């Protein structure tokens, strides 16, 4: 069974312009050698179209936006319409990340508008209640990330293993067709392995990858846990 590993680049200074390419190149090359992994790259919004053009989707590699707004085309200065994300050539989007929270109604509209366009939505939840509410919207996947662990270097699978188990249970009981992901503090292959052992179908991580001295080696070590 394919396991998802989603890499959120956030907006660190090293992920813009020419520098950004090394991260996506590392992920696409990693995906090519691990048939049981689905690697997702989430570059900053300004890099979406260029990233999608240079690194086309494959069976095991996709590019997602970090957010999309259900506002439609038109007089919408500063927003990123769902349709605009699709036009950029990417395969999906995150929504409701802890660093970019939106009301449940907004997340619902993103999911509604994304589906006819063939866009996948990975909705982020801070707790089990939010996970249940978001799963009820029927996005492609829900990632449960306790906000206090995000960027901490302390993985949810280590600090709060019961949360991982319960998150999977809540998501699957609400809608068995929604993938159950976890995240926050995921920093190494052991964290990924434990998440999978606890029942998660994927992980969402950020800082550890962007800050790694060798992003390719780091990505390879995580993807190896899907073999």
C-alpha positions in Angstrom: 0.0 0.0 0.0 1.3 3.4 -0.9 2.3 5.7 2.0 2.2 9.5 1.6 5.1 11.7 2.7 4.2 15.4 2.2 7.0 18.0 2.5 5.8 21.5 3.3 8.6 24.0 2.4 6.8 26.8 4.3 8.5 30.2 3.4 12.1 29.7 4.6 14.5 31.9 2.7 16.2 28.9 1.0 13.1 27.7 -0.8 12.6 30.6 -3.2 14.0 31.1 -6.7 16.8 29.0 -8.0 17.6 27.6 -4.6 14.1 26.1 -4.4 14.8 23.7 -7.2 17.3 21.5 -5.2 14.5 20.5 -2.8 12.0 19.5 -5.4 14.7 17.8 -7.5 15.6 15.8 -4.4 12.0 14.8 -3.8 11.2 13.8 -7.4 14.4 11.7 -7.6 13.6 10.0 -4.3 10.0 9.2 -5.5 11.4 7.6 -8.6 13.2 4.9 -6.6 10.5 4.1 -4.0 7.4 2.7 -5.6 5.4 2.4 -2.4 5.9 6.1 -1.6 3.8 9.0 -2.8 6.0 12.1 -2.3 4.4 15.5 -2.2 6.3 18.8 -2.6 4.6 21.9 -1.2 6.6 24.9 -2.4 5.7 28.5 -1.6 2.9 30.0 -3.7 5.2 32.2 -5.8 7.1 29.0 -6.9 4.1 26.9 -7.8 3.9 27.3 -11.6 7.6 27.2 -12.1 7.9 24.1 -9.9 5.1 22.3 -11.7 6.6 23.0 -15.1 10.1 21.9 -14.2 9.1 18.9 -12.2 6.0 17.2 -13.7 3.8 14.9 -11.7 4.5 11.1 -11.8 2.8 8.1 -10.2 4.8 8.7 -7.1 5.4 12.5 -7.1 3.0 15.4 -6.9 3.2 19.2 -6.3 0.7 20.8 -4.0 0.1 24.4 -3.1 0.4 25.5 0.6 -3.1 27.0 0.5 -6.0 27.9 -1.8 -8.8 30.4 -1.4 -12.4 29.7 -2.5 -12.8 33.2 -4.0 -12.9 32.6 -7.8 -11.3 34.6 -10.5 -11.8 38.3 -10.7 -11.2 41.3 -8.4 -9.4 39.3 -5.7 -6.1 41.1 -5.0 -3.6 39.0 -3.0 -5.7 35.8 -2.9 -4.9 32.5 -4.5 -8.1 31.1 -6.1 -8.6 27.4 -6.2 -8.9 27.7 -10.0 -5.6 29.6 -10.0 -3.9 26.7 -8.2 -5.2 24.3 -10.9 -4.0 26.7 -13.6 -0.5 26.6 -12.1 -0.4 22.9 -13.0 -0.2 21.4 -9.6 -2.1 18.4 -8.3 -3.5 19.6 -5.0 -3.4 22.0 -2.1 -3.1 22.1 1.7 -5.7 23.9 3.6 -6.1 25.0 7.2 -2.5 24.5 8.2 -1.8 25.6 11.8 0.1 28.6 10.4 -2.7 29.5 8.0 -6.0 28.7 9.8 -9.3 29.2 8.0 -12.9 28.7 9.2 -14.5 25.3 8.6 -16.9 26.8 6.1 -13.9 28.1 4.1 -12.3 24.7 4.1 -15.6 23.2 2.9 -15.7 25.6 0.0 -12.1 24.8 -1.0 -13.0 21.0 -1.1 -16.1 21.7 -3.0 -14.4 23.8 -5.6 -11.3 21.6 -5.9 -13.2 18.3 -6.7 -14.5 19.3 -10.1 -11.1 20.5 -11.1 -9.4 17.2 -10.1 -7.5 18.8 -7.3 -6.6 16.9 -4.2 -7.1 18.6 -0.8 -5.0 17.8 2.2 -6.8 19.4 5.2 -4.8 20.0 8.4 -6.4 19.5 11.8 -5.1 20.7 15.2 -7.1 18.1 17.2 -9.4 15.2 16.9 -12.6 17.3 16.8 -11.3 19.3 13.9 -10.1 16.1 12.3 -13.6 14.7 12.4 -15.2 18.0 11.1 -12.7 18.2 8.2 -13.0 14.5 7.3 -16.8 15.0 7.1 -16.1 17.3 4.2 -14.6 14.4 2.2 -11.2 15.9 1.3 -8.5 13.6 -0.2 -6.7 13.4 3.1 -6.6 14.9 6.6 -3.4 15.4 8.6 -3.6 15.8 12.3 -0.9 18.0 13.7 -0.9 19.1 17.4 0.2 22.7 17.0 2.4 22.7 20.1 4.7 20.1 18.4 5.0 21.8 15.0 8.7 22.8 14.5 9.6 21.4 17.9 11.7 18.5 16.7 9.6 16.2 19.0 7.5 14.0 16.8 3.8 13.4 17.5 4.5 9.7 17.1 6.9 9.8 20.1 5.3 12.5 22.3 1.6 11.6 21.7 1.3 8.1 20.1 -2.3 7.8 21.4 -3.2 10.9 19.4 -1.9 9.2 16.2 -4.0 6.0 16.9 -7.1 8.0 17.8 -6.7 10.3 14.8 -6.6 7.4 12.4 -9.6 5.9 14.1 -11.6 9.1 14.0 -10.8 9.8 10.3 -11.6 6.2 9.2 -14.8 6.0 11.2 -16.0 9.3 9.8 -15.1 8.6 6.2 -13.0 5.5 5.3 -12.1 6.9 1.9 -10.1 9.8 3.4 -6.4 9.2 4.0 -5.2 9.5 7.6 -2.0 11.5 7.9 -0.2 12.8 11.0 2.5 15.5 11.5 4.2 17.9 13.8 7.8 17.5 14.9 8.5 14.7 12.4 12.3 14.8 12.1 13.7 11.5 11.1 13.0 8.0 9.7 12.2 6.6 13.1 9.4 9.2 13.5 8.0 8.1 10.1 8.3 4.5 10.9 6.5 4.9 14.3 3.7 6.9 12.6 3.2 4.1 10.1 3.3 1.4 12.8 0.6 3.4 14.7 -1.7 3.2 11.7 -1.0 6.5 9.8 -1.2 6.3 6.0 1.2 9.2 5.7 3.1 12.0 7.3 3.3 15.8 6.8 6.5 17.5 7.7 8.4 20.7 7.0 11.3 22.2 9.0 13.5 19.1 9.3 13.6 18.7 5.5 14.2 22.3 4.6 16.9 22.6 7.2 18.6 19.3 6.4 22.2 19.6 5.3 21.5 17.1 2.6 17.8 17.2 1.6 18.1 14.3 -0.8 19.7 11.9 1.8 17.0 13.1 4.3 14.2 12.4 1.9 15.6 9.0 1.0 15.9 8.0 4.6 12.2 8.7 5.1 11.0 7.1 1.8 12.9 4.0 2.7 10.3 3.4 5.5 7.7 2.7 2.8 9.7 -0.1 1.1 
